[in-house]
Amino acid sequence: MSRRDDPSLPLRDVVVIGASAGGVAALRSIASALPAQFPAAVLMVLHTGAYPSRLPQILAAVGPNPADFAVDGESLRPGRIVVAPPDRHLLIQDGTVAVTHGPKEHHSRPAIDPLFRSAALWGGPRIVGVVLSGRNDDGTAGLQAVKSCGGVAIVQDPDDAEEPIMPRSALLHVEVDHVVPLANLVPTLVQLVGRPVGATPPVPERLVLEHAASLSEDDPMDKLYAIGKPSPLVCPDCNGTLFELTGTDPPRFRCHTGHAFSIRSLKQSQAEATEVALWTAIRSLQERERLLRKVSELDRIAGDAHHADQADMEAQRLADHVGVLRQLIDEV
């Protein structure tokens, strides 16, 4: 009997897939091509945010395998597609599905990295990770986790992706096993799943600590000090100190409440936070300008031209500042 047919070995039986912009068409293509009774559980994360989604219905309508939103505590079952619900992370914990409202990663919930990281820690070589179309680099760190725990890493060919940034980032930073166009993805999965795998390699301790910190287990701050160092940056989501994780490529950041960013997603989130701050400043300045104009009117009615002129001058300065801030918003 060959090692490949040894029934004592665990099987490669879980596929985790992450997609963002352009991902609906890609996931639909995969669901339509998967054979009936596919011998692996398939878990999918699409960046839907907190908006309603009909993704499970779309996937179930085009393929032979059932598709549903994940239910917390349900078992992993082959031949079934499980989708992260809107505004919820999808994880694997102790061999079952976990649905959480945990901190956003890459300013997204659901996010891809938490699923990939939890799957890698639980299943090791049983896991196949797939990164599809998207505009950011969510999935890169998660695919690194899959590889470090002995799993298989697949990336959609960036030239074939509607949005190539996410697969391109994974290719740049992960030792990927397969780079395939969408049309070849399911045949590749069919060749990989349901096959025995070898022994699970040692799990990197830093990965265990990071995942525990993401779940706020015990004291997250102690775990962050073990895998990173405080940076001068603050978290755009909660204003806590961001720790820069050591030895990560690309650079990554976490705060003690659980928010996580790559350097790319941090740049994007900071830009959004800066815009919000600028609009808040504009609102405050405009309110004060209107108040000063009213004070000027009252002073003129009272015959106090001197103070009326002062109020008008200050109001005009505020109006000029608003103009500058509007220009800054266009440049953020």
MOKA-V87587 format. One record per pair of residues at least 4 apart in sequence whose C-alpha atoms are under 7 Angstrom apart, sorted by the first residue. I is the first residue (numbers start at 0). J is the second residue. Records with the same first field share a line. If there is no record, write none. Layout:
# MOKA-V87587
I: J / J
This chain:
# MOKA-V87587
0: 4 / 5
1: 5
3: 194 / 195
4: 195
8: 195 / 196 / 197
9: 195 / 196
10: 125 / 193 / 194 / 195 / 196
11: 124 / 125 / 126 / 192 / 193 / 194 / 195 / 196
12: 38 / 39 / 40 / 125 / 126 / 192 / 193
13: 39 / 40 / 41 / 125 / 126 / 127
14: 39 / 40 / 41 / 42 / 126 / 127 / 128
15: 41 / 42 / 43 / 115 / 127 / 128 / 129
16: 42 / 43 / 44 / 128 / 129 / 130
17: 43 / 44 / 45 / 111 / 129 / 130 / 131 / 138
18: 22 / 44 / 45 / 46 / 130 / 131 / 132 / 133
19: 45 / 46 / 132 / 133 / 134
20: 132 / 133 / 134 / 162
21: 25 / 132 / 133 / 161 / 162
22: 26 / 45 / 131 / 132 / 133
23: 27
24: 28
25: 29
26: 30
27: 31 / 58
28: 32
29: 33 / 185
30: 58 / 61 / 62
31: 61 / 62
32: 62 / 185
33: 37 / 62 / 185
34: 63
35: 63 / 64 / 78
36: 64 / 78
37: 77 / 78
38: 77 / 78 / 192 / 193
39: 77 / 78 / 192 / 193
40: 75 / 76 / 77 / 78 / 79 / 80
41: 79 / 80 / 81
42: 80 / 81 / 82
43: 81 / 82 / 83
44: 82 / 83 / 109 / 110 / 111
46: 107 / 109 / 110
47: 85
48: 85 / 86 / 107 / 108 / 109
49: 85 / 86
50: 85
51: 85
52: 85
53: 57
54: 58
55: 59 / 66 / 67 / 68 / 82
56: 60 / 66
57: 61
58: 62 / 66
59: 64 / 65 / 66
64: 78 / 79 / 80
65: 79 / 80
66: 79 / 80 / 81
67: 80 / 81 / 82
68: 81 / 82 / 83 / 84
69: 81 / 82 / 83 / 84 / 98
70: 96 / 98
71: 96 / 97 / 98
72: 95 / 96 / 97
73: 95 / 96
74: 94 / 95 / 96
75: 94 / 95 / 96
83: 87 / 88 / 89 / 109
85: 109
86: 108 / 109
87: 98 / 99 / 100 / 108 / 109
88: 98 / 99 / 100 / 101 / 108 / 109 / 110
89: 97 / 98 / 99 / 109 / 114
90: 96 / 97 / 98 / 113 / 114 / 117
91: 95 / 96 / 97 / 114 / 117 / 118
92: 96 / 97 / 117 / 121
93: 121
102: 257 / 258
103: 107 / 108 / 258 / 259
104: 108 / 110 / 258 / 259 / 260
105: 137 / 259 / 260 / 261 / 264
106: 268
111: 115 / 137 / 138
112: 116 / 137 / 138 / 140 / 141
113: 117 / 141
114: 118
115: 119 / 128 / 141 / 142 / 145
116: 120 / 141 / 144 / 145
117: 121
118: 122 / 126
119: 123 / 126 / 144 / 145 / 148
120: 148
122: 126
123: 145 / 148 / 149 / 150 / 199
124: 148 / 149 / 150 / 196 / 199
125: 150 / 196
126: 145 / 150 / 151
127: 150 / 151 / 152
128: 142 / 145 / 151 / 152 / 153
129: 152 / 153 / 154
130: 138 / 153 / 154 / 155 / 166
131: 154 / 155 / 166
132: 160 / 161 / 162 / 163 / 165 / 166
133: 162 / 163 / 164 / 165
134: 162 / 163 / 164 / 165
135: 164 / 165 / 264
136: 164 / 165 / 168
137: 165
138: 142
139: 143 / 168 / 169 / 172
140: 144
141: 145
142: 146 / 152 / 173
143: 147 / 173
144: 148
145: 149 / 150 / 151 / 152
146: 150 / 151 / 152
148: 199 / 200 / 202
149: 199 / 200
151: 176
152: 175 / 176 / 177
153: 175 / 176 / 177 / 178
154: 166 / 177 / 178 / 179
155: 160 / 166 / 178 / 179 / 180 / 181
156: 160 / 166 / 178 / 179 / 180
157: 163 / 166 / 167
158: 163
159: 180 / 181
163: 167
164: 168
165: 169
166: 170
167: 171
168: 172
169: 173
170: 175
172: 248
179: 183 / 184
180: 184
183: 187
184: 188
185: 189
186: 190
187: 191
188: 192
203: 207
204: 208
205: 209 / 226
206: 210
207: 211
208: 212 / 222
209: 213 / 222
210: 214
211: 215 / 216
212: 216 / 219 / 222 / 257
213: 257
214: 257
215: 219 / 256 / 257
218: 222
219: 223 / 255
220: 224 / 255
221: 225
222: 226
223: 227 / 242
224: 228
226: 244 / 245
227: 242 / 243 / 244 / 245
228: 242 / 243 / 244
229: 240 / 241 / 242 / 243
230: 241 / 242 / 243
232: 240 / 241
233: 238 / 239 / 240 / 241
234: 238 / 239 / 240 / 241 / 254
235: 268 / 269 / 272
239: 254
240: 254
241: 252 / 253 / 254
242: 252 / 253 / 254
243: 251 / 252 / 253
244: 251 / 252
247: 251
249: 261 / 262
250: 261 / 262
251: 260 / 261 / 262
252: 259 / 260 / 261
253: 257 / 258 / 259 / 260
254: 258 / 259
260: 264 / 265
261: 265
262: 266
263: 267
264: 268
265: 269
266: 270
267: 271
268: 272
269: 273
270: 274 / 331
271: 275
272: 276
273: 277
274: 278 / 328 / 331
275: 279
276: 280
277: 281 / 324 / 328
278: 282
279: 283
280: 284
281: 285 / 321 / 324
282: 286
283: 287
284: 288 / 317 / 321
285: 289
286: 290
287: 291
288: 292 / 314 / 317 / 318
289: 293
290: 294
291: 295 / 310 / 311 / 314
292: 296 / 310 / 311 / 314
293: 297
294: 298 / 310
295: 299 / 307 / 308 / 310 / 311
296: 300 / 307
297: 301
298: 302 / 303 / 304 / 306 / 307
299: 303 / 304 / 307
303: 307
304: 308
305: 309
306: 310
307: 311
308: 312
309: 313
310: 314
311: 315
312: 316
313: 317
314: 318
315: 319
316: 320
317: 321
318: 322
319: 323
320: 324
321: 325
322: 326
323: 327
324: 328
325: 329
326: 330
327: 331
